[in-house]
Amino acid sequence: MRLAENEMQSLIERAGLRNRLREDGNLELYESEAELAASQPGWDVREKAGIAYEHVRGRRLAELQPGLNPRFVAGTFVPGWKNVSDPKLFGKAIWSYAESLGARFLSGKVASAKRQNGGVRLRLENGVEINATHLVLMAGAWSRDLAKGFGDIVPLDTERGYNTTLLVGSFDVKRQLTFPGHGFVITPMETGLRVGGAVEFGRLDLPPNFARSEAMLKKASKFLPGLKVEGGRQWMGYRPSMPDSLPVIGRASAGGNVYYGFGHGHLGLTQSAATARLIRDLITGSEPAIDIEPFKPQRFRN
């Protein structure tokens, strides 16, 4: 995770995206002193990793987030926590930066991908064919089936998550609020207030169950009295997750010019720049910044 932080900070500086980074921390909320005490072992581990935190109550808790339901008697504030102002806009800004360096964007669904003549040939469903010297497969939840074509069976599944993005001005949330006892967070963004979380194993083919979004929103309106819930936009997404909670990073079994970078679960954005750094190291023949043995796709062969 140290590499993830350093590489993301470097990318933000190079791309001029400091204005899309929020550094106002995260506030985890508890409904009893017993719940706070039960969380302490986790905070001890974080402290050993260099993560600073502060347990808060009373006036300090109210300062960090005014208007909370008084059922929350304590919290843990992590001042070093960072969020982007909006994931979609952040991603678009990174792509614009990539284009300024010469990257080209082609949109289409991949019908087939295979090694050919020392390179890789992609065929899209619209008939477009792309020949490349290298292929980096970063297709998220759709990576599993594509990886089969390059000799790797990976036990990837989807942890489907839900959210509702409320209108700007729905509530003055000062920083991300985490409700560990209820499995969701509330995140302030430049495009609105996002209430999201949940984990659902539903593969890629089951229809969304937006009752999950509605349940989180109902709780949020209780936890933040006066929250305006009208006009929200519901969404469901696929977290590409592995059974050992580690991403798949490395060369495909079928050949040295096909690489993987997928399966990051809940940490796709967080670990994206570090993954790109590791893939770059592999392609250029440099020593990887960290040991990638635990992330190789071949770890599941036995």
N, C-alpha and C positions, 0 to 999 in steps of 0.2 A: 504493500500500500504506500510505502514511502516513495517508491518509483512512480506510482500512479500520481501522487500529489506533485512531485517534481516535474514530471513530463507534462501534466496538464497546465501547471503554472507557466512552464516554458512556452507551450502552445498559445496560451492566452496572451502572453506578452508579444510573441511574434505576430500573432494575428490581430493585435490591437483590440482585444475583447474585454479589457478590464471593466468597461461599463456594463457588461452583461454578467458580472459576477457579484453575488450578494455575499457579504461576510458578516452577517449579523447574528450568526450562531443558531443553535437549536435548543429548544426547551422541552425536556421530557417531563411528563406530568403524572402525578400519583394521587390516588384517592385515599391513601392511608399511609401511616408511618411504616406499617408492616410491608406494604408494597415497595416502598422506598428501600427498606432494609433488605428485601429479597433481591433487589437489583444490584446490591453492593459488590458481589463477586465479579459481575461483569464490568463494573467501573474500575475495580482493582486491576483487571487485565488491561483495560484501556490506559490506565495511568502508567503501567509498566511500559506500554508502547509509546509513551510520550504525549498522550492526549490529556489536556487539562480539562477539569470540570469543577463545578461548584454546586453543592446541594443548597437549595434555596427554599425559604418559607416566608409567610407573612408579607411584610411590606416589600421585600426584595422580589418575591414572586409576583406581586401585583405590579411592580415597576416593569418587570420584563414582559408581562402581558396583562394589561388592564382589561377588565371586563370578563374575566374567567368565572365560570360557575364555582361557588365556594366549596363544592364537593372536592376540589383539588386542593389538598392541604400541603403539598410539597412538590418540588420539581428538581431537576438536575439540568443546569445550564452548561452547554458546551460552547465557549466563545469562539473556538477555532473552526467550527462547522461552516461549510460553504455550500451555497446553492447557486445555480444559474438563474437568471431572471426569467427565462422561459426556455425549456429544452428544445422546442422546435425552432425558435428563432436563433438559439445558440448554434444548433446544427447547421442551419442555413448560412450563418455567418462564417462558420468554419469552412463550409463548402465554397463560399465566395473567395475566401483566402486561398483555398486549394486551386481554384480556377485562375487566380492571379499568378500562381506559380506554374501554370501550364496544364493543369488537370482538365479533363473533359467529362461531362456528365451525360450518360446515356441511360434512358429509362426503359425497362422492359422486363417481362417475365422470362426467366431462363428455361428453355425447353430441354437443352442438353449441354453438357460440359465434359470435354474429354481431352486427353493429351494427344497431340498430333504433330509429327515432324519436329520433335524437340521442343515444341511449345504447347499452347493450349488453345482449343477452339471452342467458343461459346456460340450457341445458336439460340436466338430469342424466338418467342412464339410469334412475333410479327414478321419473322423471316430474316431479320438482320443477323449477320454472322460477324463475329469478332475474333480475330487472331491475335494472340498475345504471347510474349515470351514468358511471362509469369502470371499466375492467378492467385489472388488472396481471397479466400472464401470467408466472408464475414456477413452471412445471410441470416443471422439471428436464429429464430425458431425454425426457419426453413433450411438450416444448414445440414441437418441430419441426413435428409434424403440425398442432397447433393454430394455429401462426403462419401456415401456408398459408392458412387461412381469412381472414386479415387482410392478405393480399397480399404476404407475405414468404417467400421460399425461403431457408432458412438451412442450411448444410452441417454440422449438428450430428450427432455420433455419440457412442456410449457407450464410455467407458473403464471397463470393468467391473473392480471391485476386490473382493478377498476378505479375510476375516478370521476368526479364531477368538478368541472371548472366553473366557478361562480363569477358573476360580473365584478368588474373593478368597483371597489367601494362597498362590497358586501359586508365587510367587517374590517376594522383596523388591526390586522394581525401583524405584529412587530417582527416576527421571525418564525421559522418553521416550528410548529408544535407537534410533538409526538405523543401519542396515547398508547403506551405499550400494553396496557390491559385490554385494549379494544382493537388493536391491530390496524391502526390507520394514522395518517399524518395530515396536517393542514399546512399548506405551503403558500406563502404570498408570492405572486409573480406579477410582472408588468402587464400581463394580459388577463389577470383575474386572480381568484383565490381557489386553489386546487385542494379538494378533499379526496384523498385516495389511499389505497392500500389493498388488503385482502390477498389471499393466495388460493387459487383454484386450479386443480389439475384437470384440464379439459381438452388437451390436444389442440389441433388447429381447425378442427371441423365442427365442433359443437357451437351452437349460437350463444351469444352473450347472455348472461343472467344479470340484468341490471338491477335486480332486487338487492344485489350486494352494494351497488352504488347508493341506492336509496336508503339502505340500512345505515351506512356510514354517514350519510347526510343528515339523517334523523338524529343520530347521536351528536353530530357536530352542532346542530342547532340547540341541543340541550347544553352542551359544554360551553358554547359561546352565546349566551342569551342576547337576542336581537340580531343574530346572523340572518342576512337576507338570502333566501335560497331560491328565489324566483329567477328564471332565465338561465339556469345552469346548463352546461353541455356535458352529457355523459360520454364516457369512452371506456373501451376495454383493450388491453394490450397483452402481448405474449412475451413473458420473460423466458429467454432460452436458458434452461437450468440443467445442471449436471448433478448426479447423485452424490458426488464428493464435494460439491460446492466450489470446484475449481474450473476455470475456463479451459477451453481446448486451444492451445497455441503450439504451433510447430509445423513440420513438413508432413504432407500427406504420404501415406505408405506407397502410393503408386508412382511417385516421382519427386525429384528434387525441386521442380519449378512450380509446385502447387503448395500453398501454405494455408493454414487455418488460423482464424482468430474469432472464436464465437463461444457461446455458452457461459456468459458472465452473470447470468441470473439477475439479481437486483442491482448489480454494479456495472452495468454496461457503459454508462456515461463516465462514471468514476474511473474506470480502468481502461478507457478507450485509448487515450494518448500513450499510456505505458505499453499497451498491446501493439500499437503501431510502431513504437520504438523497437520492441522485440522482433517484430516481423522484419523491420528494416535491417536489424543486425543479422538476421538469418539470411536474407536475400543478398546482402553485401559481403557475407562471409566474416563479419566481425564477431567478436566474442559477445554473446548476449549480456545485457546489463545485469541480469540475475539468472540463476539456474532455472532453466525451463523444463527440466526433466519431469517435475510433477504435473506439468500441463500437457504433455505430449498425448496425441490421440491414441497412440499404441498402448497406453496404460490400461486399457480395458480389454485387451486381447485374451487374457486368462480369466 
